[in-house]
Amino acid sequence: ALLRPGRFDRKIVLDLPDIKAREEILKIHLKDKKVGKVNLKQIAKRTVGFSGADLANLCNEAAILTARRNKNSITQKELLDSIEKVLLGPERKTKVYSKKEKEIAAYHEAGHAIVAHYLPYANPVEKISIISRGKAGGYTLKLPIEDKSFYFKKEFIDELASLLGGWAAEKLVFNDVSTGASNDLEIVTEIAKQIVTKFGMSEDLGPIVFEENYKSQFEIRKGFYSEKIAEKIDEEVLKIINEAKEKAEKILKEKRDKLELIAQELLKKEVLEKRQFEKLIKDPKAKS
């Protein structure tokens, strides 16, 4: 009786909340807290991909920050700062970087921001910082304009290029690359693999899924396809990454003056908000 259909094989799918739902969830979690003047719509826009639990955590972190800052009520600043805390971890202001390391971080983050700004399908830049958070030496916060369920290959390529912007900037400016790009490269590799093996977006291999059985050609693999196909998958992944890399390098060479401008401003101020970044760049965000 326990194994009858509908008992244990039933699945309930809970999608992540959209912008309206996130705003309502924030209201619920802030209901019992002392809150000043806040714009929850802005917070909802900045929390794409957050679950209900993430939003609850954000509100709790905002309350803790408010207490630490000796404020009587939660303000917009506490909520915005808490988004980064949830995403990236706490600020590590005690972490001391050498002058050279700070310079590398500035050019690295400026590279991410410049490439994202000049590619039409990359998410727009919200904030750039070279203050260490969690394991990151700095970060460039990019957020989508709207909630999306479907993505095109061209959107993935632009996002990969923006992720490689830090690596490309280091190579351009210092004629070498540091370990600071290691996390970016992990994400890039994983997305490129999914483009080929999960989403069927490879031009040569076509609309077929290899994702469940896929391994690098240097690992043991199980599956219905041959070693020849497995090698082709590896080639396609490399081809996609190289396409994104070339895009990033081309933009940074063309916009070298903008890269220098943003990097130098980061060295002075450490943090640039969207408005400050766009004022310095002057050029509008590339449109699709």
C-alpha positions as protocol buffer text, in pm:
chain_id: "A"
residue {
  index: 1
  type: ALA
  ca { x: 0 y: 0 z: 0 }
}
residue {
  index: 2
  type: LEU
  ca { x: 286 y: 237 z: 78 }
}
residue {
  index: 3
  type: LEU
  ca { x: 419 y: 198 z: -275 }
}
residue {
  index: 4
  type: ARG
  ca { x: 98 y: 288 z: -454 }
}
residue {
  index: 5
  type: PRO
  ca { x: 125 y: 571 z: -709 }
}
residue {
  index: 6
  type: GLY
  ca { x: 84 y: 913 z: -549 }
}
residue {
  index: 7
  type: ARG
  ca { x: 221 y: 813 z: -207 }
}
residue {
  index: 8
  type: PHE
  ca { x: 598 y: 859 z: -214 }
}
residue {
  index: 9
  type: ASP
  ca { x: 655 y: 931 z: -581 }
}
residue {
  index: 10
  type: ARG
  ca { x: 469 y: 1261 z: -588 }
}
residue {
  index: 11
  type: LYS
  ca { x: 686 y: 1569 z: -643 }
}
residue {
  index: 12
  type: ILE
  ca { x: 603 y: 1924 z: -544 }
}
residue {
  index: 13
  type: VAL
  ca { x: 807 y: 2191 z: -726 }
}
residue {
  index: 14
  type: LEU
  ca { x: 863 y: 2518 z: -540 }
}
residue {
  index: 15
  type: ASP
  ca { x: 1004 y: 2789 z: -766 }
}
residue {
  index: 16
  type: LEU
  ca { x: 1216 y: 3070 z: -628 }
}
residue {
  index: 17
  type: PRO
  ca { x: 1008 y: 3382 z: -553 }
}
residue {
  index: 18
  type: ASP
  ca { x: 976 y: 3650 z: -821 }
}
residue {
  index: 19
  type: ILE
  ca { x: 1023 y: 4022 z: -751 }
}
residue {
  index: 20
  type: LYS
  ca { x: 669 y: 4077 z: -615 }
}
residue {
  index: 21
  type: ALA
  ca { x: 689 y: 3770 z: -394 }
}
residue {
  index: 22
  type: ARG
  ca { x: 1031 y: 3874 z: -262 }
}
residue {
  index: 23
  type: GLU
  ca { x: 893 y: 4215 z: -164 }
}
residue {
  index: 24
  type: GLU
  ca { x: 605 y: 4051 z: 25 }
}
residue {
  index: 25
  type: ILE
  ca { x: 840 y: 3803 z: 197 }
}
residue {
  index: 26
  type: LEU
  ca { x: 1061 y: 4092 z: 309 }
}
residue {
  index: 27
  type: LYS
  ca { x: 759 y: 4266 z: 459 }
}
residue {
  index: 28
  type: ILE
  ca { x: 674 y: 3951 z: 658 }
}
residue {
  index: 29
  type: HIS
  ca { x: 1025 y: 3911 z: 799 }
}
residue {
  index: 30
  type: LEU
  ca { x: 1055 y: 4280 z: 887 }
}
residue {
  index: 31
  type: LYS
  ca { x: 710 y: 4299 z: 1046 }
}
residue {
  index: 32
  type: ASP
  ca { x: 836 y: 4235 z: 1400 }
}
residue {
  index: 33
  type: LYS
  ca { x: 1148 y: 4449 z: 1363 }
}
residue {
  index: 34
  type: LYS
  ca { x: 1190 y: 4824 z: 1407 }
}
residue {
  index: 35
  type: VAL
  ca { x: 1226 y: 4959 z: 1054 }
}
residue {
  index: 36
  type: GLY
  ca { x: 1291 y: 5313 z: 939 }
}
residue {
  index: 37
  type: LYS
  ca { x: 1244 y: 5450 z: 587 }
}
residue {
  index: 38
  type: VAL
  ca { x: 1320 y: 5168 z: 344 }
}
residue {
  index: 39
  type: ASN
  ca { x: 1254 y: 5090 z: -23 }
}
residue {
  index: 40
  type: LEU
  ca { x: 1173 y: 4719 z: -29 }
}
residue {
  index: 41
  type: LYS
  ca { x: 1117 y: 4724 z: -405 }
}
residue {
  index: 42
  type: GLN
  ca { x: 1484 y: 4813 z: -455 }
}
residue {
  index: 43
  type: ILE
  ca { x: 1588 y: 4532 z: -219 }
}
residue {
  index: 44
  type: ALA
  ca { x: 1362 y: 4288 z: -407 }
}
residue {
  index: 45
  type: LYS
  ca { x: 1528 y: 4392 z: -735 }
}
residue {
  index: 46
  type: ARG
  ca { x: 1873 y: 4326 z: -592 }
}
residue {
  index: 47
  type: THR
  ca { x: 1787 y: 3980 z: -455 }
}
residue {
  index: 48
  type: VAL
  ca { x: 1722 y: 3786 z: -776 }
}
residue {
  index: 49
  type: GLY
  ca { x: 1772 y: 3415 z: -703 }
}
residue {
  index: 50
  type: PHE
  ca { x: 1717 y: 3450 z: -327 }
}
residue {
  index: 51
  type: SER
  ca { x: 1494 y: 3191 z: -163 }
}
residue {
  index: 52
  type: GLY
  ca { x: 1256 y: 3269 z: 124 }
}
residue {
  index: 53
  type: ALA
  ca { x: 1520 y: 3144 z: 368 }
}
residue {
  index: 54
  type: ASP
  ca { x: 1783 y: 3373 z: 211 }
}
residue {
  index: 55
  type: LEU
  ca { x: 1550 y: 3671 z: 252 }
}
residue {
  index: 56
  type: ALA
  ca { x: 1484 y: 3580 z: 617 }
}
residue {
  index: 57
  type: ASN
  ca { x: 1860 y: 3559 z: 670 }
}
residue {
  index: 58
  type: LEU
  ca { x: 1902 y: 3900 z: 502 }
}
residue {
  index: 59
  type: CYS
  ca { x: 1650 y: 4062 z: 741 }
}
residue {
  index: 60
  type: ASN
  ca { x: 1821 y: 3906 z: 1044 }
}
residue {
  index: 61
  type: GLU
  ca { x: 2162 y: 4025 z: 924 }
}
residue {
  index: 62
  type: ALA
  ca { x: 2020 y: 4376 z: 875 }
}
residue {
  index: 63
  type: ALA
  ca { x: 1893 y: 4375 z: 1236 }
}
residue {
  index: 64
  type: ILE
  ca { x: 2237 y: 4263 z: 1362 }
}
residue {
  index: 65
  type: LEU
  ca { x: 2411 y: 4536 z: 1159 }
}
residue {
  index: 66
  type: THR
  ca { x: 2169 y: 4795 z: 1297 }
}
residue {
  index: 67
  type: ALA
  ca { x: 2257 y: 4696 z: 1654 }
}
residue {
  index: 68
  type: ARG
  ca { x: 2630 y: 4699 z: 1581 }
}
residue {
  index: 69
  type: ARG
  ca { x: 2600 y: 5048 z: 1435 }
}
residue {
  index: 70
  type: ASN
  ca { x: 2405 y: 5170 z: 1740 }
}
residue {
  index: 71
  type: LYS
  ca { x: 2103 y: 5266 z: 1532 }
}
residue {
  index: 72
  type: ASN
  ca { x: 1745 y: 5257 z: 1655 }
}
residue {
  index: 73
  type: SER
  ca { x: 1591 y: 5115 z: 1339 }
}
residue {
  index: 74
  type: ILE
  ca { x: 1684 y: 4924 z: 1022 }
}
residue {
  index: 75
  type: THR
  ca { x: 1753 y: 5155 z: 727 }
}
residue {
  index: 76
  type: GLN
  ca { x: 1808 y: 5098 z: 355 }
}
residue {
  index: 77
  type: LYS
  ca { x: 2185 y: 5087 z: 405 }
}
residue {
  index: 78
  type: GLU
  ca { x: 2164 y: 4793 z: 648 }
}
residue {
  index: 79
  type: LEU
  ca { x: 1944 y: 4599 z: 406 }
}
residue {
  index: 80
  type: LEU
  ca { x: 2174 y: 4669 z: 110 }
}
residue {
  index: 81
  type: ASP
  ca { x: 2487 y: 4580 z: 307 }
}
residue {
  index: 82
  type: SER
  ca { x: 2320 y: 4259 z: 424 }
}
residue {
  index: 83
  type: ILE
  ca { x: 2264 y: 4146 z: 64 }
}
residue {
  index: 84
  type: GLU
  ca { x: 2640 y: 4138 z: 14 }
}
residue {
  index: 85
  type: LYS
  ca { x: 2687 y: 3968 z: 351 }
}
residue {
  index: 86
  type: VAL
  ca { x: 2449 y: 3686 z: 247 }
}
residue {
  index: 87
  type: LEU
  ca { x: 2603 y: 3656 z: -101 }
}
residue {
  index: 88
  type: LEU
  ca { x: 2972 y: 3692 z: -22 }
}
residue {
  index: 89
  type: GLY
  ca { x: 3025 y: 3677 z: 353 }
}
residue {
  index: 90
  type: PRO
  ca { x: 3137 y: 3946 z: 599 }
}
residue {
  index: 91
  type: GLU
  ca { x: 3378 y: 4228 z: 520 }
}
residue {
  index: 92
  type: ARG
  ca { x: 3735 y: 4158 z: 627 }
}
residue {
  index: 93
  type: LYS
  ca { x: 3863 y: 4510 z: 691 }
}
residue {
  index: 94
  type: THR
  ca { x: 4141 y: 4369 z: 907 }
}
residue {
  index: 95
  type: LYS
  ca { x: 4284 y: 4189 z: 603 }
}
residue {
  index: 96
  type: VAL
  ca { x: 4586 y: 4394 z: 499 }
}
residue {
  index: 97
  type: TYR
  ca { x: 4697 y: 4382 z: 136 }
}
residue {
  index: 98
  type: SER
  ca { x: 5028 y: 4506 z: 2 }
}
residue {
  index: 99
  type: LYS
  ca { x: 5024 y: 4798 z: -241 }
}
residue {
  index: 100
  type: LYS
  ca { x: 5083 y: 4557 z: -531 }
}
residue {
  index: 101
  type: GLU
  ca { x: 4801 y: 4321 z: -426 }
}
residue {
  index: 102
  type: LYS
  ca { x: 4561 y: 4612 z: -395 }
}
residue {
  index: 103
  type: GLU
  ca { x: 4658 y: 4727 z: -744 }
}
residue {
  index: 104
  type: ILE
  ca { x: 4598 y: 4376 z: -884 }
}
residue {
  index: 105
  type: ALA
  ca { x: 4255 y: 4363 z: -716 }
}
residue {
  index: 106
  type: ALA
  ca { x: 4162 y: 4706 z: -856 }
}
residue {
  index: 107
  type: TYR
  ca { x: 4247 y: 4616 z: -1216 }
}
residue {
  index: 108
  type: HIS
  ca { x: 4087 y: 4273 z: -1176 }
}
residue {
  index: 109
  type: GLU
  ca { x: 3752 y: 4411 z: -1058 }
}
residue {
  index: 110
  type: ALA
  ca { x: 3766 y: 4699 z: -1307 }
}
residue {
  index: 111
  type: GLY
  ca { x: 3812 y: 4437 z: -1580 }
}
residue {
  index: 112
  type: HIS
  ca { x: 3494 y: 4255 z: -1476 }
}
residue {
  index: 113
  type: ALA
  ca { x: 3299 y: 4581 z: -1470 }
}
residue {
  index: 114
  type: ILE
  ca { x: 3422 y: 4720 z: -1804 }
}
residue {
  index: 115
  type: VAL
  ca { x: 3354 y: 4398 z: -1996 }
}
residue {
  index: 116
  type: ALA
  ca { x: 3008 y: 4362 z: -1841 }
}
residue {
  index: 117
  type: HIS
  ca { x: 2923 y: 4725 z: -1923 }
}
residue {
  index: 118
  type: TYR
  ca { x: 3018 y: 4701 z: -2291 }
}
residue {
  index: 119
  type: LEU
  ca { x: 2850 y: 4366 z: -2363 }
}
residue {
  index: 120
  type: PRO
  ca { x: 2475 y: 4384 z: -2435 }
}
residue {
  index: 121
  type: TYR
  ca { x: 2375 y: 4054 z: -2275 }
}
residue {
  index: 122
  type: ALA
  ca { x: 2588 y: 4075 z: -1958 }
}
residue {
  index: 123
  type: ASN
  ca { x: 2414 y: 4183 z: -1637 }
}
residue {
  index: 124
  type: PRO
  ca { x: 2463 y: 4553 z: -1547 }
}
residue {
  index: 125
  type: VAL
  ca { x: 2710 y: 4654 z: -1276 }
}
residue {
  index: 126
  type: GLU
  ca { x: 2559 y: 4752 z: -940 }
}
residue {
  index: 127
  type: LYS
  ca { x: 2870 y: 4788 z: -726 }
}
residue {
  index: 128
  type: ILE
  ca { x: 3249 y: 4735 z: -741 }
}
residue {
  index: 129
  type: SER
  ca { x: 3464 y: 4688 z: -432 }
}
residue {
  index: 130
  type: ILE
  ca { x: 3822 y: 4595 z: -347 }
}
residue {
  index: 131
  type: ILE
  ca { x: 3737 y: 4545 z: 20 }
}
residue {
  index: 132
  type: SER
  ca { x: 3782 y: 4179 z: 101 }
}
residue {
  index: 133
  type: ARG
  ca { x: 3463 y: 3978 z: 173 }
}
residue {
  index: 134
  type: GLY
  ca { x: 3465 y: 3613 z: 271 }
}
residue {
  index: 135
  type: LYS
  ca { x: 3727 y: 3444 z: 54 }
}
residue {
  index: 136
  type: ALA
  ca { x: 3710 y: 3713 z: -216 }
}
residue {
  index: 137
  type: GLY
  ca { x: 3977 y: 3983 z: -235 }
}
residue {
  index: 138
  type: GLY
  ca { x: 3721 y: 4209 z: -402 }
}
residue {
  index: 139
  type: TYR
  ca { x: 3400 y: 4175 z: -597 }
}
residue {
  index: 140
  type: THR
  ca { x: 3191 y: 4318 z: -878 }
}
residue {
  index: 141
  type: LEU
  ca { x: 2820 y: 4291 z: -808 }
}
residue {
  index: 142
  type: LYS
  ca { x: 2618 y: 4247 z: -1129 }
}
residue {
  index: 143
  type: LEU
  ca { x: 2244 y: 4198 z: -1117 }
}
residue {
  index: 144
  type: PRO
  ca { x: 1988 y: 4117 z: -1388 }
}
residue {
  index: 145
  type: ILE
  ca { x: 1730 y: 4381 z: -1472 }
}
residue {
  index: 146
  type: GLU
  ca { x: 1445 y: 4130 z: -1438 }
}
residue {
  index: 147
  type: ASP
  ca { x: 1372 y: 3774 z: -1325 }
}
residue {
  index: 148
  type: LYS
  ca { x: 1431 y: 3525 z: -1606 }
}
residue {
  index: 149
  type: SER
  ca { x: 1351 y: 3158 z: -1663 }
}
residue {
  index: 150
  type: PHE
  ca { x: 1497 y: 3120 z: -2012 }
}
residue {
  index: 151
  type: TYR
  ca { x: 1846 y: 3203 z: -2138 }
}
residue {
  index: 152
  type: PHE
  ca { x: 1999 y: 3216 z: -2485 }
}
residue {
  index: 153
  type: LYS
  ca { x: 2350 y: 3101 z: -2570 }
}
residue {
  index: 154
  type: LYS
  ca { x: 2456 y: 3459 z: -2654 }
}
residue {
  index: 155
  type: GLU
  ca { x: 2362 y: 3560 z: -2297 }
}
residue {
  index: 156
  type: PHE
  ca { x: 2580 y: 3283 z: -2154 }
}
residue {
  index: 157
  type: ILE
  ca { x: 2875 y: 3387 z: -2375 }
}
residue {
  index: 158
  type: ASP
  ca { x: 2855 y: 3751 z: -2262 }
}
residue {
  index: 159
  type: GLU
  ca { x: 2831 y: 3645 z: -1899 }
}
residue {
  index: 160
  type: LEU
  ca { x: 3135 y: 3417 z: -1943 }
}
residue {
  index: 161
  type: ALA
  ca { x: 3325 y: 3707 z: -2101 }
}
residue {
  index: 162
  type: SER
  ca { x: 3245 y: 3934 z: -1805 }
}
residue {
  index: 163
  type: LEU
  ca { x: 3359 y: 3660 z: -1565 }
}
residue {
  index: 164
  type: LEU
  ca { x: 3688 y: 3639 z: -1757 }
}
residue {
  index: 165
  type: GLY
  ca { x: 3724 y: 4018 z: -1752 }
}
residue {
  index: 166
  type: GLY
  ca { x: 3933 y: 4011 z: -1435 }
}
residue {
  index: 167
  type: TRP
  ca { x: 4171 y: 3749 z: -1574 }
}
residue {
  index: 168
  type: ALA
  ca { x: 4199 y: 3936 z: -1905 }
}
residue {
  index: 169
  type: ALA
  ca { x: 4267 y: 4269 z: -1729 }
}
residue {
  index: 170
  type: GLU
  ca { x: 4551 y: 4119 z: -1524 }
}
residue {
  index: 171
  type: LYS
  ca { x: 4706 y: 3972 z: -1839 }
}
residue {
  index: 172
  type: LEU
  ca { x: 4674 y: 4303 z: -2026 }
}
residue {
  index: 173
  type: VAL
  ca { x: 4809 y: 4528 z: -1750 }
}
residue {
  index: 174
  type: PHE
  ca { x: 5067 y: 4306 z: -1578 }
}
residue {
  index: 175
  type: ASN
  ca { x: 5147 y: 4069 z: -1867 }
}
residue {
  index: 176
  type: ASP
  ca { x: 5078 y: 3786 z: -1620 }
}
residue {
  index: 177
  type: VAL
  ca { x: 4786 y: 3637 z: -1426 }
}
residue {
  index: 178
  type: SER
  ca { x: 4740 y: 3578 z: -1053 }
}
residue {
  index: 179
  type: THR
  ca { x: 4555 y: 3320 z: -844 }
}
residue {
  index: 180
  type: GLY
  ca { x: 4283 y: 3583 z: -784 }
}
residue {
  index: 181
  type: ALA
  ca { x: 4093 y: 3456 z: -1089 }
}
residue {
  index: 182
  type: SER
  ca { x: 4071 y: 3095 z: -968 }
}
residue {
  index: 183
  type: ASN
  ca { x: 3708 y: 3113 z: -852 }
}
residue {
  index: 184
  type: ASP
  ca { x: 3604 y: 3294 z: -1173 }
}
residue {
  index: 185
  type: LEU
  ca { x: 3767 y: 3020 z: -1380 }
}
residue {
  index: 186
  type: GLU
  ca { x: 3585 y: 2745 z: -1188 }
}
residue {
  index: 187
  type: ILE
  ca { x: 3249 y: 2913 z: -1258 }
}
residue {
  index: 188
  type: VAL
  ca { x: 3338 y: 2974 z: -1624 }
}
residue {
  index: 189
  type: THR
  ca { x: 3438 y: 2609 z: -1675 }
}
residue {
  index: 190
  type: GLU
  ca { x: 3120 y: 2481 z: -1511 }
}
residue {
  index: 191
  type: ILE
  ca { x: 2892 y: 2708 z: -1717 }
}
residue {
  index: 192
  type: ALA
  ca { x: 3072 y: 2617 z: -2041 }
}
residue {
  index: 193
  type: LYS
  ca { x: 3030 y: 2246 z: -1961 }
}
residue {
  index: 194
  type: GLN
  ca { x: 2658 y: 2295 z: -1901 }
}
residue {
  index: 195
  type: ILE
  ca { x: 2618 y: 2485 z: -2230 }
}
residue {
  index: 196
  type: VAL
  ca { x: 2749 y: 2179 z: -2415 }
}
residue {
  index: 197
  type: THR
  ca { x: 2638 y: 1885 z: -2201 }
}
residue {
  index: 198
  type: LYS
  ca { x: 2313 y: 2001 z: -2043 }
}
residue {
  index: 199
  type: PHE
  ca { x: 2157 y: 2269 z: -2264 }
}
residue {
  index: 200
  type: GLY
  ca { x: 2241 y: 2122 z: -2607 }
}
residue {
  index: 201
  type: MET
  ca { x: 2382 y: 2453 z: -2735 }
}
residue {
  index: 202
  type: SER
  ca { x: 2690 y: 2316 z: -2911 }
}
residue {
  index: 203
  type: GLU
  ca { x: 2683 y: 2388 z: -3284 }
}
residue {
  index: 204
  type: ASP
  ca { x: 2877 y: 2072 z: -3372 }
}
residue {
  index: 205
  type: LEU
  ca { x: 2723 y: 1825 z: -3128 }
}
residue {
  index: 206
  type: GLY
  ca { x: 2370 y: 1960 z: -3155 }
}
residue {
  index: 207
  type: PRO
  ca { x: 2066 y: 1924 z: -2924 }
}
residue {
  index: 208
  type: ILE
  ca { x: 2166 y: 1630 z: -2709 }
}
residue {
  index: 209
  type: VAL
  ca { x: 2227 y: 1598 z: -2335 }
}
residue {
  index: 210
  type: PHE
  ca { x: 2549 y: 1441 z: -2204 }
}
residue {
  index: 211
  type: GLU
  ca { x: 2541 y: 1606 z: -1862 }
}
residue {
  index: 212
  type: GLU
  ca { x: 2468 y: 1304 z: -1640 }
}
residue {
  index: 213
  type: ASN
  ca { x: 2756 y: 1095 z: -1771 }
}
residue {
  index: 214
  type: TYR
  ca { x: 3000 y: 1365 z: -1873 }
}
residue {
  index: 215
  type: LYS
  ca { x: 3351 y: 1372 z: -1735 }
}
residue {
  index: 216
  type: SER
  ca { x: 3670 y: 1531 z: -1861 }
}
residue {
  index: 217
  type: GLN
  ca { x: 3866 y: 1316 z: -2107 }
}
residue {
  index: 218
  type: PHE
  ca { x: 4125 y: 1271 z: -1830 }
}
residue {
  index: 219
  type: GLU
  ca { x: 3876 y: 1090 z: -1605 }
}
residue {
  index: 220
  type: ILE
  ca { x: 3695 y: 758 z: -1626 }
}
residue {
  index: 221
  type: ARG
  ca { x: 3357 y: 805 z: -1789 }
}
residue {
  index: 222
  type: LYS
  ca { x: 3045 y: 599 z: -1819 }
}
residue {
  index: 223
  type: GLY
  ca { x: 2789 y: 657 z: -2088 }
}
residue {
  index: 224
  type: PHE
  ca { x: 2650 y: 559 z: -2423 }
}
residue {
  index: 225
  type: TYR
  ca { x: 2891 y: 771 z: -2630 }
}
residue {
  index: 226
  type: SER
  ca { x: 3242 y: 696 z: -2751 }
}
residue {
  index: 227
  type: GLU
  ca { x: 3578 y: 838 z: -2652 }
}
residue {
  index: 228
  type: LYS
  ca { x: 3572 y: 1031 z: -2978 }
}
residue {
  index: 229
  type: ILE
  ca { x: 3248 y: 1209 z: -2877 }
}
residue {
  index: 230
  type: ALA
  ca { x: 3387 y: 1269 z: -2527 }
}
residue {
  index: 231
  type: GLU
  ca { x: 3691 y: 1439 z: -2678 }
}
residue {
  index: 232
  type: LYS
  ca { x: 3461 y: 1646 z: -2897 }
}
residue {
  index: 233
  type: ILE
  ca { x: 3273 y: 1761 z: -2585 }
}
residue {
  index: 234
  type: ASP
  ca { x: 3603 y: 1875 z: -2434 }
}
residue {
  index: 235
  type: GLU
  ca { x: 3689 y: 2060 z: -2755 }
}
residue {
  index: 236
  type: GLU
  ca { x: 3351 y: 2235 z: -2759 }
}
residue {
  index: 237
  type: VAL
  ca { x: 3388 y: 2346 z: -2396 }
}
residue {
  index: 238
  type: LEU
  ca { x: 3732 y: 2492 z: -2475 }
}
residue {
  index: 239
  type: LYS
  ca { x: 3595 y: 2658 z: -2790 }
}
residue {
  index: 240
  type: ILE
  ca { x: 3320 y: 2836 z: -2591 }
}
residue {
  index: 241
  type: ILE
  ca { x: 3564 y: 2952 z: -2320 }
}
residue {
  index: 242
  type: ASN
  ca { x: 3809 y: 3082 z: -2582 }
}
residue {
  index: 243
  type: GLU
  ca { x: 3529 y: 3270 z: -2760 }
}
residue {
  index: 244
  type: ALA
  ca { x: 3437 y: 3443 z: -2433 }
}
residue {
  index: 245
  type: LYS
  ca { x: 3804 y: 3511 z: -2353 }
}
residue {
  index: 246
  type: GLU
  ca { x: 3863 y: 3677 z: -2690 }
}
residue {
  index: 247
  type: LYS
  ca { x: 3555 y: 3896 z: -2639 }
}
residue {
  index: 248
  type: ALA
  ca { x: 3684 y: 4012 z: -2299 }
}
residue {
  index: 249
  type: GLU
  ca { x: 4035 y: 4079 z: -2431 }
}
residue {
  index: 250
  type: LYS
  ca { x: 3903 y: 4275 z: -2732 }
}
residue {
  index: 251
  type: ILE
  ca { x: 3687 y: 4505 z: -2516 }
}
residue {
  index: 252
  type: LEU
  ca { x: 3963 y: 4574 z: -2265 }
}
residue {
  index: 253
  type: LYS
  ca { x: 4214 y: 4659 z: -2538 }
}
residue {
  index: 254
  type: GLU
  ca { x: 3963 y: 4896 z: -2698 }
}
residue {
  index: 255
  type: LYS
  ca { x: 3860 y: 5050 z: -2363 }
}
residue {
  index: 256
  type: ARG
  ca { x: 4201 y: 5053 z: -2195 }
}
residue {
  index: 257
  type: ASP
  ca { x: 4151 y: 5418 z: -2091 }
}
residue {
  index: 258
  type: LYS
  ca { x: 3825 y: 5329 z: -1911 }
}
residue {
  index: 259
  type: LEU
  ca { x: 3996 y: 5034 z: -1741 }
}
residue {
  index: 260
  type: GLU
  ca { x: 4269 y: 5264 z: -1609 }
}
residue {
  index: 261
  type: LEU
  ca { x: 4014 y: 5521 z: -1496 }
}
residue {
  index: 262
  type: ILE
  ca { x: 3802 y: 5276 z: -1295 }
}
residue {
  index: 263
  type: ALA
  ca { x: 4104 y: 5096 z: -1146 }
}
residue {
  index: 264
  type: GLN
  ca { x: 4262 y: 5422 z: -1026 }
}
residue {
  index: 265
  type: GLU
  ca { x: 3931 y: 5537 z: -878 }
}
residue {
  index: 266
  type: LEU
  ca { x: 3899 y: 5206 z: -692 }
}
residue {
  index: 267
  type: LEU
  ca { x: 4250 y: 5249 z: -551 }
}
residue {
  index: 268
  type: LYS
  ca { x: 4139 y: 5588 z: -412 }
}
residue {
  index: 269
  type: LYS
  ca { x: 3789 y: 5502 z: -286 }
}
residue {
  index: 270
  type: GLU
  ca { x: 3788 y: 5119 z: -262 }
}
residue {
  index: 271
  type: VAL
  ca { x: 3413 y: 5109 z: -344 }
}
residue {
  index: 272
  type: LEU
  ca { x: 3218 y: 5240 z: -643 }
}
residue {
  index: 273
  type: GLU
  ca { x: 2839 y: 5229 z: -658 }
}
residue {
  index: 274
  type: LYS
  ca { x: 2650 y: 5199 z: -988 }
}
residue {
  index: 275
  type: ARG
  ca { x: 2586 y: 5572 z: -1016 }
}
residue {
  index: 276
  type: GLN
  ca { x: 2953 y: 5659 z: -958 }
}
residue {
  index: 277
  type: PHE
  ca { x: 3071 y: 5393 z: -1204 }
}
residue {
  index: 278
  type: GLU
  ca { x: 2837 y: 5509 z: -1482 }
}
residue {
  index: 279
  type: LYS
  ca { x: 2930 y: 5874 z: -1423 }
}
residue {
  index: 280
  type: LEU
  ca { x: 3298 y: 5788 z: -1473 }
}
residue {
  index: 281
  type: ILE
  ca { x: 3238 y: 5568 z: -1777 }
}
residue {
  index: 282
  type: LYS
  ca { x: 3000 y: 5820 z: -1941 }
}
residue {
  index: 283
  type: ASP
  ca { x: 2912 y: 5572 z: -2219 }
}
residue {
  index: 284
  type: PRO
  ca { x: 2568 y: 5409 z: -2178 }
}
residue {
  index: 285
  type: LYS
  ca { x: 2534 y: 5037 z: -2105 }
}
residue {
  index: 286
  type: ALA
  ca { x: 2546 y: 4836 z: -2428 }
}
residue {
  index: 287
  type: LYS
  ca { x: 2197 y: 4733 z: -2537 }
}
residue {
  index: 288
  type: SER
  ca { x: 2086 y: 4409 z: -2700 }
}
